[in-house]
Each structure stands twice: as structure tokens, then as C-alpha cells.
């Protein structure tokens, strides 16, 4: 009846000031955590928490489960690391991304990783729609680089960095004379974006939709280079990470304008909890963070996991 997820839940609750903060540690909703605990209490026939108190307090049976968790979970982690290390010669690292422009900094890091870890078979495992979460859930990929957090009990989201989204347009465009842009400034123009559902576009989720606004027209570009070329040819405007267009701006092919309310988006490394101690994976993530901090302009450390990033 007791499962590893139950042990992790009790451990998170014991080290958290509230049910909400414990749920955040586990990347699940507060209601999901509460439902899980109630189900376990029904199966065991005991109460694990005193629910009439503001602060979390474990009952005696709850403390017994916590004691078991503190004994068992470290042993599980050690065994996983031993097994992974012992099988390192045949290990793999399949990577997928939700971001079209990520290859600009991902591929150089992957090349360095292959030189340092030649025994690890590393590949890009990409969905046609750039939706890597199903691949991660199905075990087809080991690492997903994404700015979207979809809480799953068996998936860990490790913050890498934050990047600023900017609006790009031709140097002669009417918007180019502005110092910053509002959602209303964008609406009369044509948006150039990747061929994905608008619900997956930051410009809709965080700029237009909150103001109940829409773009006049929308055109598609299959890759970042085509998108920038279409913007430079005055076919529309686009929202892009600043690091993806910095060199085009310096060449004066386009201009990049910030939004009135600066839009900073996170980049996470999502991977199964079972791989959290995998040496190759952690080595790659360390290399990735070093390279992005060194090479990418205008990025910063992820300070908190904002609620809006979890939607």
C-alpha cells in the first residue's frame, strides 16, 4: 500500500510550512497532494496529519511513515546511482526541446558533452510539433528543455536560466521609433510565428490574452532563420528571445524592442525523477548552464518558479 510517492510526500510535508509549499516541492497541485494523502489514510486506517492546525503537524503514525521515508529514500537513491554508474558504458541521453531557437546554444554544448562522455549515446529526439512532454512521459527522451511546467509526480523541473522576450521588426517599421511596446501597439500588425497552436506562444499567453486582444494577421515560419528573414523583409513582426536575435540586431538587419511590462521566461530542464542522480545527465546540465551563462546575452538566474509559469 505504501509507495515511494507517499514517502516523498511525507518528507516534503515534514520540511514545509504549509500544504501549498509541500505541493510546490513535489510539482503537484495542493488538491492532488491532499487527495493522495486522504487516499493513503483511508487505506491505512489512520490519520497522518493534524488538519485543524495552520502549520503542518504529523500524527504519530505520520511520524512513523516519515521515519521510514528517511531510511528508505536515501537507500533507493544510492542504489539508483550505483546501477546507473555501473551501466554507464551503455547509457544514453536522448534530448528534446520545446523551443525552436534552442538549438543555437544546445548543439555546441552537446558537441562538448560527446567529447567528454564518448561512452554515452546522445541524440536529439524531436516531436514534429515541438511538444516534448509526451516523449518524456513515454520514456523516448531523457531530458526536455522547456519553458512550460506541467506538474507530474515523476518528473523533476530543474531551473536553468531566464531570458527576455522582445518584439522584432524592420528598421523602417512604424514601431521602431518606440522605446517600449504595449499589447495594443502590436494588434494592428501581422505576427510571424512558428506553426504551433497560439496557446503555446508566449506573446498570446502573457501579452495579448490578458488584455483580451488579438493580432490582425498571423503568418508562419518553420525555423528561426526564416522568421528573422521574413521580419527583415517587412512581412510582419515577431516575438523572440533576445539572445536569439542579438547578432541580427547588431548587424542592423532588424531592431528589437522590449515590452512595457518586461516578459522574462524561464528555461527548465525536465527529466524523470529516476534520473536525478544519473552522472551523465547531471554532467550535461552543468555544462549547459556554464555555456549558456557564458555565451547568451541578457539572461539571468531563475529566482523563483512563478505561478504563471505553472499554468
C-alpha positions in Angstrom: 0.0 0.0 0.0 2.8 2.4 0.8 4.5 3.6 -2.3 7.7 5.7 -2.9 5.5 8.7 -3.8 3.9 8.5 -0.4 7.2 8.6 1.3 8.4 11.6 -0.7 5.1 13.3 0.1 5.5 12.9 3.9 9.1 14.0 3.6 8.1 17.2 1.7 5.3 17.9 4.2 7.6 17.5 7.2 10.0 20.1 5.8 7.4 22.6 4.6 5.4 25.3 6.4 2.2 24.5 4.5 0.5 22.0 2.3 0.8 24.5 -0.6 4.6 24.8 -0.3 4.9 21.0 0.1 2.9 20.5 -3.1 5.2 23.1 -4.9 8.3 21.0 -3.9 6.6 17.9 -5.4 5.5 19.8 -8.6 1.8 18.7 -7.9 -1.2 20.8 -7.1 -2.2 21.3 -3.5 -5.5 19.4 -4.1 -3.7 16.5 -5.7 -1.4 16.2 -2.7 -4.3 16.4 -0.3 -6.3 13.8 -2.3 -3.2 11.4 -2.3 -2.8 11.7 1.5 -6.5 11.1 2.2 -6.5 8.0 0.0 -3.4 6.7 1.8 -5.0 7.4 5.2 -8.2 5.5 4.2 -6.1 2.5 3.1 -4.0 2.5 6.3 -7.0 3.4 8.6 -5.0 6.1 10.4 -4.6 9.9 10.2 -1.1 11.1 9.1 -1.7 14.9 9.6 -3.4 17.1 12.2 -5.6 19.1 9.8 -7.1 21.6 12.3 -3.8 23.5 12.7 -2.3 26.2 10.5 1.2 24.7 10.5 1.7 21.2 9.3 2.0 18.7 12.1 2.3 14.9 11.7 0.5 12.5 13.9 2.4 9.6 15.5 1.6 7.3 12.5 2.7 10.1 10.2 6.0 10.3 12.1 6.4 6.6 11.7 6.0 6.9 7.9 8.4 9.8 7.9 11.0 7.8 9.8 10.6 5.0 7.1 11.0 7.6 4.3 14.2 9.0 5.8 15.6 5.4 5.9 14.4 4.1 2.6 14.7 7.1 0.2 18.4 7.6 0.6 19.0 3.9 0.1 16.9 4.0 -3.1 18.9 7.0 -4.4 22.2 5.3 -3.6 21.1 2.1 -5.4 19.9 4.0 -8.4 23.2 5.9 -8.7 25.2 2.6 -8.3 23.2 0.9 -11.0 23.4 3.9 -13.4 27.1 4.2 -12.8 27.7 0.5 -13.3 25.8 0.6 -16.5 27.4 3.8 -17.7 29.1 2.2 -20.7 25.7 1.5 -22.3 23.8 4.6 -21.1 22.1 7.1 -23.3 21.0 10.7 -23.3 18.1 11.5 -25.6 17.2 15.2 -25.6 14.2 17.0 -26.9 13.3 20.7 -26.8 10.1 22.8 -26.9 11.9 25.8 -28.3 12.7 26.2 -32.0 15.6 28.6 -31.3 17.2 26.4 -28.5 19.5 24.6 -31.0 21.6 27.8 -31.2 23.1 27.0 -27.7 22.1 23.4 -27.3 24.2 21.9 -30.2 27.6 23.4 -29.1 27.0 22.1 -25.6 26.0 18.7 -26.9 29.2 18.5 -29.0 31.3 19.3 -26.0 29.5 16.7 -24.0 30.1 14.0 -26.6 33.8 14.7 -26.4 33.8 14.4 -22.6 31.4 11.4 -22.4 32.1 9.3 -25.5 30.6 6.2 -23.9 27.2 7.9 -23.7 25.0 7.7 -26.8 23.4 11.1 -27.1 20.7 12.0 -29.6 18.1 14.6 -30.4 14.6 13.1 -30.1 12.2 15.7 -31.5 8.5 15.8 -32.0 7.2 17.4 -35.2 5.1 19.9 -33.2 7.9 20.6 -30.7 5.9 19.1 -27.9 8.5 17.1 -25.9 6.5 16.2 -22.8 4.7 13.1 -24.3 8.2 11.8 -25.4 9.5 12.3 -21.8 6.4 10.6 -20.3 6.8 7.6 -22.7 10.5 7.2 -22.0 11.6 8.0 -25.5 13.6 11.0 -24.3 15.5 11.5 -21.1 15.7 15.3 -21.0 13.3 18.0 -22.1 14.3 21.7 -22.4 11.2 23.7 -21.9 9.8 26.9 -20.6 6.4 25.3 -19.7 6.0 23.4 -16.4 3.4 20.6 -16.4 3.4 19.2 -12.9 4.0 15.5 -12.8 4.8 13.4 -9.7 7.6 11.5 -11.5 9.2 14.4 -13.4 11.6 17.0 -12.0 11.9 20.5 -13.4 15.4 22.0 -12.8 15.6 25.7 -13.5 18.4 26.7 -15.9 18.0 30.5 -16.6 15.5 33.2 -17.6 15.5 35.1 -20.9 13.8 38.2 -22.0 11.3 38.1 -24.9 11.4 41.1 -27.2 9.5 42.2 -30.3 11.5 42.4 -33.5 10.6 44.5 -36.6 12.3 46.1 -39.6 14.4 49.2 -39.0 11.8 51.2 -41.1 8.7 49.8 -39.3 6.4 52.3 -37.5 7.0 50.5 -34.2 10.8 51.0 -34.5 10.6 54.6 -33.2 9.1 53.5 -29.9 11.2 52.7 -26.8 8.8 50.0 -25.5 5.6 48.4 -26.7 2.2 47.7 -25.2 -0.2 44.9 -26.3 -2.3 47.5 -28.1 0.7 48.6 -30.1 1.1 45.1 -31.5 -2.5 44.4 -32.6 -2.7 46.3 -35.9 0.3 44.3 -37.3 0.9 40.9 -38.7 2.5 38.4 -36.3 5.1 35.9 -37.7 5.4 32.8 -35.5 6.2 29.1 -35.6 3.4 26.9 -36.9 2.1 25.9 -33.4 -1.2 26.5 -31.5 -1.4 30.1 -30.3 -1.9 28.8 -26.8 1.8 27.7 -26.9 3.0 31.2 -27.8 4.2 33.5 -25.1 3.1 36.6 -26.9 -0.5 35.3 -26.6 -0.4 33.8 -23.2 1.4 36.7 -21.4 0.8 39.8 -23.5 -2.3 39.6 -25.7 -4.8 37.3 -24.0 -4.6 39.0 -20.6 -5.7 42.2 -22.4 -8.4 40.4 -24.5 -6.5 41.4 -27.6 -5.7 39.6 -30.9 -3.2 40.2 -33.7 -4.6 41.4 -37.0 -3.0 38.6 -39.1 -0.6 35.7 -38.5 2.0 34.1 -40.7 4.1 31.1 -40.1 7.9 30.5 -40.3 9.3 27.0 -39.9 12.6 28.0 -38.2 14.3 31.0 -36.5 16.4 32.0 -39.6 13.3 32.1 -41.8 11.4 34.0 -39.2 14.0 36.7 -38.9 14.3 37.0 -42.7 10.6 37.4 -43.0 10.7 40.2 -40.4 13.6 41.9 -42.1 11.6 41.7 -45.4 8.8 43.7 -43.7 6.3 40.8 -43.8 5.4 41.3 -40.1 6.7 41.4 -36.6 7.6 38.6 -34.2 8.3 37.9 -30.5 11.7 36.2 -29.9 14.2 35.6 -27.1 16.7 38.5 -27.2 19.6 36.0 -27.2 18.3 34.5 -30.5 18.2 37.9 -32.3 21.1 39.8 -30.7 23.5 39.3 -33.6 20.9 40.3 -36.2 20.3 43.5 -34.2 24.0 44.3 -34.1 24.1 43.8 -37.9 21.2 46.3 -38.2 19.0 43.8 -40.1 16.2 44.3 -37.6 15.5 46.1 -34.3 14.5 44.6 -31.0 12.1 46.4 -28.7 11.1 45.5 -25.1 7.6 45.3 -23.9 6.2 47.8 -21.4 6.0 45.0 -18.8 9.2 43.1 -19.5 8.5 39.5 -20.3 11.1 37.2 -18.8 10.6 33.5 -19.5 12.2 30.6 -17.7 14.1 27.7 -19.2 13.9 24.4 -17.4 15.5 21.0 -17.7 12.8 18.4 -17.2 13.7 14.8 -16.6 12.4 11.7 -14.8 13.0 11.6 -11.0 14.6 8.2 -11.6 17.4 10.0 -13.4 18.1 12.7 -10.8 21.3 11.1 -9.8 22.4 10.0 -13.2 26.1 11.2 -13.6 25.9 11.8 -17.3 22.7 13.8 -17.2 23.9 16.0 -14.4 27.3 16.5 -16.1 25.4 17.6 -19.2 23.2 20.1 -17.3 26.2 21.5 -15.6 28.0 22.0 -18.9 24.8 23.5 -20.4 24.5 26.1 -17.6 28.2 27.0 -17.9 27.9 27.5 -21.7 24.6 29.4 -21.7 25.8 31.8 -19.0 29.0 32.4 -21.0 27.5 32.7 -24.5 24.0 34.1 -24.2 23.3 37.8 -23.8 20.7 39.1 -21.4 19.9 36.0 -19.4 19.6 35.7 -15.7 19.3 33.1 -13.0 15.8 31.8 -12.4 14.9 33.3 -9.0 11.5 31.8 -8.2 9.1 29.5 -10.0 6.3 31.9 -10.7 2.7 30.7 -10.5 2.1 31.9 -14.1 4.9 29.5 -15.3 3.0 26.6 -13.9 -0.2 27.3 -15.9 
